[in-house]
């Protein structure tokens, strides 16, 4: 069921939810399933900031019926806006953000580090929904009423196709850590195919037995290190453990392609087990060893991919997250 505007009649039995967001996210490959799942779970009323940035409660569609107003907007824009006027609204004031990890992560733009608590308080929110467990704990330590709701995937876009698979693949932006990962594998002679994720992601993933995922944070050393890094990506970079599983962990698993990912403790909370439904590594040298092992045992890697798809479909769709959101907010009332 599609999200609707405030002119439609209420659908009985669904909790009203007013959401402030961006119109283009309704068609975005990452977030379209999120909006559709919310529309199925809640009596969803949408306000698009492209139609005029809301400044007061009267600007938010459905505010009179909803006990929660959830903002899901780009942080850089929210950061630039004056404080929202919540006068006349006594319900929950929720900020939902996929990128709260950037408050602490080396991959983030430096000027945004430490800014999430500042913007959260200035805009008058009472709850921040974060997609990383460790990040949520850090936000709580910084005095924020933060709750953890992991990322997920859209089962209409990512699923096994039942076709033959072979080899390893890799995709995504070329962050320093990913450049270092690719350089290490190439130096070791480990074969893999890099592809663009802008078109046919599911079809591409279904061609391969495993996908290389790098959640690691990579910081290029200053001074001469930047010049060295352009020529030798693994020699002038400091790698540190990833702070949060990226959404591609779920997309890869959902497609039945074995996730080969650096280990983050919350993966265990999400049901991922090394050698069972994912392949874990902690260093790039260990990644080389794991890749060599499983390239020599493609049947085992195929079985891991099948089990990865099972855990994804049973626990990590956007419908699961939409169903978890209401009870999570109820339990976390400030």
C-alpha positions, 0 to 999 in steps of 0.5 A: 500500500502506498503512502497517502496524503492527509486528504485520504480517509483514515484506515481503521486499526492502524496507528497514525504516524506523521512523517516529514521527509523527502519526496525523492526517497519514495523512489530511491532503491534504498528507501522506497521499501522503507516507506512502503513498509511504514505505509502498511504498518501505520496510518501514514501521513506525509509532509514533503520538505520540497513543498516548503520546509515545515516551521511549525506544527500546523505545517505537518500533515496529520499532526492532529491525529498522530501521537508521533511525528517522525522526521526522516530528512537529510541531516545536512539540511536539518542542520541548517534550519532554524529550530522547529516550533513544536507548540501545540503538540504533546506527542513524541518528537522523533528524529530517524537517521540512517547516518548517525554513525557519522557522528563518530566515524572516520568516513564522515565529513569532519564538520559533521562529527559531534553534530548529531546531539547538537542538532537533536537538541536544537530542533527539540526532538525527544527520541533519536532512532539510530541504525547502529547498536554501538552508535546508539550506545555512544549517543546514549552516553552523550545524553541522547534518548537514542534507540536502536532499529537496524537497517534492513532491505526491500524483498521486492528488490533483493532476492535469490533468482535460482541461477548459477553462481561463481566467483566473488564480487565487490561494489560501492563507493571507493572509500579509502578502506575499500581501496585498501581492501581491493589493493590487498586482494589484487596483490595476493592474486585473489580474483574478484569482479567489481561492478556498479550498483546503480543498475540491476544490483540484485541481478548482479549479486545473483551471478556471484557466490560471495560479495566482499563487504568492507565496513572498516573505517579507513583514515588516510595519513596526513601530509605525504601519506596522501600522495603515497595513498594514491599510489599504494592504497594499503601503505598510508592508511590507518584501518579501524573496526567498522562501527555499524553494518552498512545496508549492503550487508542485508542486500547481499545476504538477501540476494543469496550471495554470501556476505564476506564482511569484516566482523562487527559485534552487532552482526551476532545480534542480527543473527549472522554467524561466521561460517554459517550465513556469512564469512567474517574477517578482522584483518585484510590478511585474514580476508585473503586467507578466507577468500582463498579457502572458499574459492577452493570450496564453492559448494560451502560458499553457496550453502552460506549464501543460501542460509544468508538469504534465509536469515535476511528474509526471516528477520531483516525486511523493512516490514520487520522494522516497521513492525518493530518501530511502534513498540520500540518508541513506546518502550523508550518514552522519555 
